[in-house]
Amino acid sequence: MVKLTHMVSEMMRRGDGYEEGVGVEVEVELAMELKKEGLKEMLRRADDLRLKTLKALIDIMTPSQGVHYLIAAAELHLRIHEWGKVRDGKRLSSFT
């Protein structure tokens, strides 16, 4: 990826072929394909860590605390999601 960044920067400096982007697109696709499996594994591990952490937290809490925590976490998630949709809507409407 670093090599790719340097290559694009050099093409921009020289002004040769950057506009078409064909060679760059091919290079990006190849670089991403090589990284895809590693990224999938990293996401799987992150999900496993989140699940283990959640289970450990719930184990520490009383059943009532666990229920309240899960409800609060779900509400927070939904509110952040809604806030993001509103924010994106405002940002997109400013472009039109």
C-alpha positions in Angstrom: 0.0 0.0 0.0 2.9 2.4 0.8 4.4 1.6 -2.6 1.1 2.3 -4.2 0.8 5.7 -2.5 4.3 6.6 -3.7 3.5 5.5 -7.2 0.3 7.7 -7.3 2.2 10.6 -5.8 4.9 10.3 -8.5 2.3 10.1 -11.3 0.6 13.2 -10.0 3.9 15.1 -9.9 4.8 14.0 -13.4 1.2 14.5 -14.7 1.4 11.3 -16.7 -1.7 9.0 -16.8 -3.1 9.9 -13.4 -6.3 11.3 -14.9 -7.1 8.0 -16.7 -6.2 6.0 -13.6 -6.3 2.7 -15.4 -2.9 1.4 -14.3 -3.5 2.8 -10.8 -6.9 1.1 -10.6 -5.3 -2.3 -11.5 -2.5 -1.8 -9.0 -5.1 -0.9 -6.3 -7.2 -3.9 -7.0 -4.2 -6.2 -6.9 -2.9 -4.7 -3.6 -6.4 -4.9 -2.0 -6.9 -8.5 -3.1 -3.6 -9.4 -1.4 -4.7 -7.7 1.8 -8.3 -8.9 1.8 -7.7 -12.2 3.6 -5.6 -10.5 6.3 -8.3 -7.8 6.8 -11.0 -10.5 7.1 -9.0 -12.3 9.7 -8.4 -9.0 11.6 -12.1 -8.3 11.6 -12.9 -11.8 12.8 -10.4 -11.4 15.7 -11.8 -8.0 16.6 -15.3 -9.5 16.7 -14.1 -12.3 18.9 -12.5 -9.9 21.3 -15.6 -7.8 21.5 -17.7 -10.8 22.3 -15.3 -12.1 24.9 -15.2 -8.7 26.5 -19.0 -8.4 26.6 -19.3 -11.9 28.1 -16.8 -11.0 30.8 -18.6 -7.8 31.6 -22.0 -9.6 31.9 -20.4 -12.3 34.1 -19.3 -9.6 36.5 -22.7 -8.0 36.7 -25.8 -9.2 38.5 -28.6 -10.4 36.1 -30.5 -7.1 36.6 -27.3 -5.0 35.9 -26.6 -7.1 32.8 -30.1 -6.4 31.4 -29.8 -2.7 32.1 -26.3 -2.6 30.5 -27.4 -4.4 27.3 -30.5 -2.1 27.0 -28.3 1.0 27.4 -25.8 -0.3 24.9 -28.5 -1.0 22.4 -30.0 2.4 22.8 -26.6 4.1 22.5 -25.9 2.1 19.3 -29.3 3.1 17.8 -28.9 6.8 18.7 -25.5 7.0 17.2 -26.7 5.3 14.1 -29.6 7.8 13.8 -27.3 10.7 14.5 -25.0 9.5 11.7 -27.9 9.2 9.2 -29.0 12.8 10.1 -25.5 14.1 9.8 -24.9 12.4 6.5 -28.2 13.7 5.2 -27.3 17.3 6.1 -23.8 16.9 4.5 -25.3 15.4 1.3 -28.0 18.1 1.1 -25.3 20.8 1.3 -23.8 19.5 -2.0 -27.0 20.0 -4.0 
